[in-house]
């Protein structure tokens, strides 16, 4: 029987509040949670800053308090 769920269950992206211009992207799939973060900097010496990506299983993501506090996700997103 084919699953009715799509591969991507939820996808949310946002920009950090000022003065930061960082960009965050959260994707929840059937198997894992993917968190991508881009640090935006206008300094010429930091032009080669690459995005960061964290992939975790659902249960590992929910237990990772450090990740939650580091990126300050809203409670509504975490409950979802």
Number of C-alpha atoms within 10 A of each C-alpha: 3 4 6 6 9 9 11 13 12 14 12 11 13 11 13 14 9 7 6 11 14 15 16 20 15 19 16 19 17 13 13 16 22 18 20 15 19 16 15 15 14 8 7 7 8 11 10 8 11 11 12 11 13 12 14 15 14 15 11 12 18 13 10 11 10 10 14 15 9 8 12 10 13 9 9 7 10 9 6 6
